[in-house]
Amino acid sequence: MSEDAFDVVVIGAGPGGYVAAIRAAQLGLKTACVEKRATLGGTCLNVGCIPSKALLHASELYHEAAHGMAKYGVKAEKVSVDLKAMLKYKDDGVAALTQGVEFLFKKNKIEHIAGAGRLTAKDTIEVALNAGGSRTITAKNTIIATGSDVASLPGIEIDEKQIVSSTGALELAKVPKHLVVIGAGYIGLEMGSVWGRLGAKVTVVEFLDRITPGMDAEIAKNFARILKKQGLEIKTGHKVTGVKKLKTSVTVTVEPAKGGDTSDIKCDVVLVSVGRRPYTDDLGLDAVGVAMDDHGRVKVDGSFATNVPGIWAIGDVIEGPMLAHKAEDEGMACAENIAGLTGMVNHDVIPGVVYTMPEVAGVGKTEEELKEAGVDYKVGKFPFSANSRAKANLQTDGLVKILADAKTDRVLGVHMIGVDAGNMIAEAAIAMEFGACSEDIALTCHAHPTHTEAVKEAALAVHGRAIHI
């Protein structure tokens, strides 16, 4: 095989792409990964999941030290924010992790081709190299793993200074006096929480009549209440009709979604957080006949194969939630299918997490989805206000909610809001992956005192047996 011929070429080195490349290499396939970004790791590692979590953590520490330590008998005086140092901490973490992916590529003998790849035939990729010039490579199999890009609204021009996307929100040179967030989804609420904790007034404008669409409605209602208690102003049922940028400020014009008088909100920075769109531009997919759906996503079958033999797709470019861990699992499964194994992903058991404080997490069906499907189900709930560890730590906001089939008791969905919910949801995901009943969780001994006892109690509550309420 020539140096320009590969068994597998992955276009995109985000969580899905680099995992697919590593797994393919582990299976003995000659593998290359084409990535146009200067560093590996994609949006998630460079300007998404990782840096946002770093700022969430840092801002939580500051807020606790400045406002929340006295209740524990700890006096902290003259606490201040060194934003330059905070951003450096975030950047250092990103750099270390991108270098880690580079190491994994070298360890697994994956060729990293730095440039933008485009299919010119079903087995041929033209790469416009970052260093200049181009290179043509061939692949028996090509995996499209180019992820997604930020979406915007008509008439709003993102400059990443006064009007920013999530990328710009990670790099603000100073704490805004007033930040307006357009869109009450996961990303907008996380970044709004960061800057709110650091001292900004935060106003969230959401077109729908609730925050976090798609989340279990009861959990979302509790979430909104907690965010408002933390100081975020949330204007649901409102649409943005204009954003006017002035020299030192921005004016956001809003009106009720159902019609009514307009009003203006004057602020320093606007964060546009209205979702993401699959990134399939300039990949040559149309030229080689790859089928797309009405949402601009690549159509695949259960093995992640497209309609064109030898071309596969994973992650944000295909149907499903745009989550890094979904892409990772799809990347491993796709590589295994290419190698002749049986790679599968259970898309019914993919957890979602909002990394605010407290965290919000869910896996499986929401109560609204079960009602719409006509499923007969039972509900078990347990509040953290009755959990001993949460009470001892003064972290009593939130609850755990378990939905189980009324006849079989099989767990259909688990939703929670509380400290460390992002880690606790793994227990629910494992239980559901194994087809567990709520009784299985209820009969599993949980360490005391821990927050996870709330999961056990919620499982007991499905059958009216909760002990501590």
C-alpha positions in Angstrom: 0.0 0.0 0.0 1.4 3.4 -1.0 2.0 6.2 1.5 -1.1 8.0 0.1 -3.4 4.9 0.3 -5.2 4.1 3.5 -7.7 1.6 4.8 -9.5 4.3 6.8 -9.4 8.1 6.5 -11.3 10.1 9.1 -12.2 13.6 8.2 -12.4 15.6 11.4 -10.5 15.1 14.7 -13.1 15.9 17.2 -14.3 13.4 19.9 -16.0 11.2 17.3 -13.2 11.4 14.7 -10.1 10.9 16.8 -11.8 8.0 18.7 -12.8 6.4 15.4 -9.2 6.8 14.1 -7.7 5.3 17.3 -10.1 2.3 17.2 -9.5 1.7 13.5 -5.7 1.7 14.2 -6.2 -0.7 17.1 -7.9 -3.1 14.8 -4.9 -3.1 12.4 -6.2 -0.8 9.8 -3.9 1.8 8.2 -5.5 5.0 9.3 -5.2 8.7 8.7 -7.1 11.6 10.2 -7.6 14.9 8.3 -8.2 17.9 10.5 -8.1 21.6 9.4 -7.9 23.0 12.9 -4.4 23.7 14.1 -4.9 21.4 17.1 -6.6 18.0 17.5 -9.8 17.5 19.6 -12.4 19.4 17.6 -14.8 21.9 19.0 -15.4 20.0 22.2 -11.8 20.0 23.3 -10.7 23.4 21.9 -13.7 25.7 22.2 -16.5 23.7 23.8 -16.9 21.0 26.4 -13.5 21.3 28.1 -12.8 25.0 28.3 -16.4 25.8 29.3 -16.1 23.2 32.2 -12.8 24.8 33.3 -14.5 28.2 33.5 -17.5 26.7 35.2 -15.3 25.1 37.8 -13.2 28.3 38.4 -16.2 30.6 38.6 -17.9 28.2 41.1 -14.8 28.3 43.3 -14.7 32.1 43.2 -18.4 32.4 43.9 -18.2 30.0 46.8 -15.2 31.8 48.3 -16.7 35.2 47.9 -20.3 34.5 48.9 -20.8 31.0 50.3 -18.1 30.1 52.8 -19.3 31.9 55.9 -22.1 29.4 56.4 -19.5 26.7 56.8 -17.6 28.7 59.4 -14.9 29.7 56.9 -14.1 33.4 56.6 -12.7 34.5 53.2 -12.0 38.3 52.8 -11.2 40.4 49.9 -11.7 37.7 47.3 -11.3 38.9 43.8 -11.2 37.6 40.2 -8.0 37.6 38.2 -9.6 37.0 34.8 -6.4 36.8 32.9 -5.1 34.0 35.2 -8.5 32.2 35.0 -8.4 32.2 31.2 -4.8 31.0 31.3 -5.8 28.1 33.5 -8.5 27.2 31.0 -6.1 27.5 28.0 -3.4 25.4 29.8 -5.9 22.6 30.4 -6.9 22.6 26.7 -3.3 22.6 25.5 -2.4 19.6 27.7 -5.4 17.6 26.4 -4.8 18.4 22.7 -1.2 17.3 23.2 -2.5 14.2 24.7 -4.5 13.4 21.6 -1.4 14.0 19.5 0.5 11.5 21.7 -2.3 8.9 21.2 -2.1 9.4 17.4 1.6 8.8 17.5 1.2 5.8 19.8 -1.3 4.2 17.4 0.6 5.1 14.3 -2.2 7.3 12.9 -1.1 9.8 10.3 -2.3 13.3 11.1 -2.8 15.3 7.9 -3.3 19.0 8.8 -5.7 20.5 6.3 -9.2 20.6 4.9 -10.4 17.4 3.2 -12.8 17.1 0.3 -14.1 14.0 -1.4 -13.5 14.1 -5.2 -14.6 10.5 -5.6 -16.0 7.9 -3.3 -12.4 6.6 -2.5 -10.4 9.8 -3.1 -9.8 12.8 -0.9 -8.2 16.1 -1.9 -6.6 17.8 1.1 -5.9 21.5 1.0 -2.9 21.5 3.4 -2.6 24.1 6.2 1.1 24.5 5.3 0.2 25.2 1.7 -0.4 23.1 -1.4 -2.5 20.0 -1.6 -2.3 16.3 -1.2 -4.4 13.6 -2.8 -5.0 10.4 -0.8 -7.2 7.4 -1.3 -9.2 5.4 1.2 -11.0 2.1 1.2 -13.3 3.7 3.8 -13.9 7.3 4.7 -15.6 8.4 7.9 -17.2 11.9 7.9 -16.7 13.2 11.5 -16.7 17.0 10.9 -19.0 17.9 13.7 -21.1 21.0 13.9 -20.9 24.8 13.8 -22.7 27.5 15.7 -26.1 28.6 14.4 -27.2 32.2 14.3 -30.3 34.2 13.7 -31.0 36.2 10.5 -29.7 39.8 10.7 -27.3 39.1 13.6 -23.6 39.2 12.8 -21.4 37.5 15.3 -18.1 39.4 15.7 -16.9 37.5 18.8 -16.4 40.8 20.6 -19.7 42.4 21.4 -21.9 39.8 19.8 -20.4 36.4 20.5 -20.9 32.7 20.0 -20.0 30.2 22.6 -16.4 30.4 21.3 -16.2 34.2 22.0 -17.9 33.7 25.4 -14.9 31.7 26.5 -12.5 34.6 25.7 -14.1 37.8 27.0 -11.4 40.2 28.1 -13.4 41.5 31.0 -16.5 40.6 32.9 -19.5 42.2 31.2 -21.7 44.5 33.3 -24.8 43.1 31.5 -24.8 39.9 29.3 -27.8 39.0 27.2 -28.0 35.3 26.3 -30.2 34.5 23.3 -31.4 30.9 23.8 -32.0 29.0 27.0 -30.4 25.7 26.0 -27.5 23.9 27.7 -24.7 26.0 26.4 -26.3 29.4 26.9 -27.2 28.6 30.5 -23.8 27.3 31.3 -22.0 30.3 29.9 -24.6 32.6 31.5 -23.9 31.0 34.8 -20.1 31.5 34.4 -20.3 35.2 33.8 -23.2 35.7 36.3 -21.0 34.2 39.0 -18.2 36.4 38.1 -20.4 39.5 38.5 -22.3 40.1 35.3 -26.0 40.8 35.2 -27.4 38.1 33.0 -30.6 38.2 31.0 -31.7 35.0 29.1 -34.2 35.4 26.2 -35.9 32.2 25.1 -38.5 32.0 22.3 -40.3 29.0 23.8 -42.3 29.1 27.0 -39.7 27.1 29.0 -36.0 26.7 29.2 -34.0 23.6 28.0 -36.5 22.3 25.5 -36.4 18.5 25.4 -35.6 18.2 29.1 -38.2 16.6 31.4 -40.6 19.4 32.1 -40.7 19.0 35.9 -36.9 19.0 36.1 -36.7 22.1 33.8 -39.2 23.9 36.0 -37.1 23.3 39.0 -34.0 24.3 37.1 -35.5 27.6 36.1 -36.5 28.3 39.7 -32.9 27.7 40.9 -31.3 29.8 38.2 -33.6 32.7 39.0 -32.7 32.3 42.7 -29.1 32.6 41.6 -29.8 35.9 39.9 -30.4 35.1 36.3 -33.3 37.0 34.7 -35.1 34.6 32.3 -37.5 35.9 29.7 -39.3 32.9 28.2 -41.9 33.3 25.5 -40.0 36.2 23.9 -38.3 36.5 20.5 -35.4 38.7 19.5 -36.4 41.0 16.6 -33.2 43.0 16.4 -29.7 43.4 17.7 -28.0 46.8 17.2 -24.3 47.2 17.9 -23.2 50.6 19.1 -19.6 51.7 20.0 -19.6 50.5 23.6 -22.9 48.8 24.0 -25.5 46.6 22.2 -29.3 47.0 22.1 -31.4 43.9 21.9 -35.0 44.4 20.8 -37.4 41.7 22.0 -41.2 41.1 21.8 -43.5 38.5 23.2 -43.5 35.4 20.9 -47.2 35.5 20.6 -47.2 39.1 19.7 -47.2 42.4 21.6 -45.2 45.5 22.3 -41.4 45.5 21.7 -38.9 46.5 24.4 -35.2 47.1 24.3 -32.5 45.6 26.5 -29.2 47.5 26.6 -26.1 45.4 27.4 -22.4 45.1 26.9 -22.3 41.7 25.3 -24.8 39.4 23.5 -24.2 35.6 23.5 -26.0 34.0 20.6 -26.7 30.4 21.7 -29.6 29.1 19.5 -28.1 25.7 18.7 -25.7 24.2 16.3 -25.9 23.0 12.7 -24.1 20.0 11.1 -20.9 21.0 9.4 -21.0 19.4 5.9 -19.9 22.4 3.9 -17.2 21.9 1.2 -16.8 18.2 1.8 -17.8 17.1 -1.7 -20.7 14.9 -0.4 -23.1 16.0 -3.1 -20.5 15.3 -5.8 -20.2 11.7 -4.8 -23.9 11.2 -4.2 -24.1 11.0 -0.4 -27.7 11.3 0.7 -28.7 14.0 3.1 -31.9 14.6 5.1 -34.0 17.8 5.3 -32.0 19.1 8.2 -28.7 19.0 6.4 -27.5 15.8 8.1 -25.9 12.8 6.5 -28.2 9.8 6.2 -26.8 6.6 7.7 -28.0 3.1 8.5 -27.6 1.3 11.8 -24.0 0.6 11.1 -23.2 4.3 10.3 -22.8 3.5 6.6 -24.1 6.1 4.0 -25.8 5.1 0.8 -22.4 5.3 -0.9 -20.3 2.1 -0.2 -17.1 2.9 1.7 -18.4 6.3 3.1 -19.5 6.4 6.7 -20.6 9.2 9.0 -20.8 9.7 12.8 -21.4 12.4 15.4 -23.0 15.8 14.9 -23.4 15.3 11.1 -25.9 12.6 11.6 -29.3 12.4 13.4 -29.3 12.5 17.2 -28.2 14.7 20.1 -25.1 16.7 19.4 -23.1 15.3 22.3 -19.4 14.4 22.4 -19.9 11.1 24.2 -22.5 10.1 21.5 -19.9 10.8 18.8 -17.2 8.9 20.7 -19.4 5.7 21.0 -20.4 6.0 17.3 -16.7 6.4 16.3 -15.8 3.2 18.1 -18.8 1.3 16.6 -18.2 2.6 13.1 -14.5 1.6 13.1 -15.5 -1.9 14.4 -18.1 -2.2 11.6 -15.5 -1.3 9.0 -13.2 -4.0 10.4 -15.9 -6.6 10.1 -17.0 -6.7 13.7 -20.4 -5.8 15.1 -20.3 -2.2 16.5 -23.5 -0.9 18.0 -24.7 2.2 19.9 -27.8 2.1 22.1 -29.2 5.6 21.2 -32.0 5.1 23.8 -29.4 5.3 26.6 -27.3 8.5 25.9 -27.2 10.8 29.0 -27.3 14.5 28.7 -25.9 16.9 31.3 -26.0 20.7 32.0 -22.9 21.5 34.0 -24.3 24.4 36.0 -24.3 24.4 39.8 -26.3 22.4 40.6 -25.9 20.1 37.6 -28.9 18.7 35.6 -28.8 15.3 34.0 -31.1 12.9 32.3 -31.1 9.7 30.4 -33.9 7.8 28.5 -37.5 9.0 28.1 -39.0 12.1 29.7 -42.4 12.0 31.3 -43.8 14.0 28.4 -42.5 11.5 25.8 -44.0 8.6 27.7 -47.4 10.4 27.9 -47.3 11.1 24.2 -46.5 7.5 23.4 -49.3 6.3 25.6 -47.0 4.2 27.8 -48.4 3.2 31.2 -45.7 4.2 33.7 -44.9 4.9 37.4 -42.9 7.7 38.9 -40.6 7.7 41.8 -39.1 11.0 43.2 -36.8 11.9 46.0 -35.7 15.4 46.9 -32.1 16.2 48.0 -33.6 18.2 50.9 -34.2 14.7 52.5 -30.8 13.4 51.6 -28.4 13.3 54.6 -25.2 14.2 52.7 -26.9 17.0 50.8 -28.3 18.4 54.1 -25.0 18.2 55.8 -23.3 20.0 52.9 -26.1 22.6 52.6 -26.6 21.4 49.0 -30.3 20.6 49.1 -31.6 22.0 45.8 -33.0 19.5 43.4 -34.4 15.9 43.1 -34.1 12.6 41.5 -36.9 11.3 39.3 -37.2 7.7 38.0 -39.8 6.6 35.4 -40.5 2.9 35.2 -42.9 0.8 33.1 -46.0 0.1 35.2 -46.2 -3.6 34.1 -42.6 -4.7 33.9 -41.0 -2.2 36.2 -38.2 -1.7 33.6 -36.5 1.7 34.0 -37.5 4.0 31.1 -35.9 7.3 32.1 -34.0 8.9 35.0 -33.8 12.7 35.4 -32.1 14.6 38.2 -31.0 18.0 39.3 -28.5 18.3 42.1 -24.8 18.5 43.0 -22.8 16.0 41.0 -25.8 14.9 38.9 -23.5 14.6 35.9 -21.6 11.7 37.6 -24.7 10.2 39.3 -26.5 9.8 35.9 -24.0 7.1 35.0 -25.6 4.7 37.5 -28.9 5.2 35.7 -27.3 4.7 32.3 -25.7 1.4 33.3 -28.9 0.2 34.9 -30.9 1.0 31.7 -28.2 -0.6 29.5 -28.6 -3.8 31.4 -32.5 -3.6 31.3 -32.8 -3.0 35.0 -36.0 -2.6 36.9 -36.5 0.1 39.5 -36.5 -2.7 42.0 -33.0 -3.6 41.0 -31.8 -0.1 41.8 -33.8 -0.1 45.0 -32.2 -3.4 46.2 -28.7 -2.3 45.5 -26.8 -1.1 48.6 -25.7 2.5 48.3 -23.0 3.9 50.5 -24.1 6.2 53.3 -23.9 9.2 53.5 -23.8 9.9 49.7 -25.8 11.9 47.3 -26.4 8.7 45.3 -28.7 7.4 48.0 -31.3 9.7 46.5 -31.2 7.5 43.4 -32.0 4.4 45.6 -34.7 6.3 47.4 -36.3 7.4 44.1 -36.3 3.8 43.0 -38.0 2.8 46.2 -40.5 5.6 45.7 -41.6 4.0 42.4 -43.5 1.5 44.5 -44.2 3.9 47.4 -41.5 2.5 49.7 -39.1 5.5 50.1 -37.8 5.5 53.6 -36.7 9.1 54.3 -39.7 11.0 53.1 
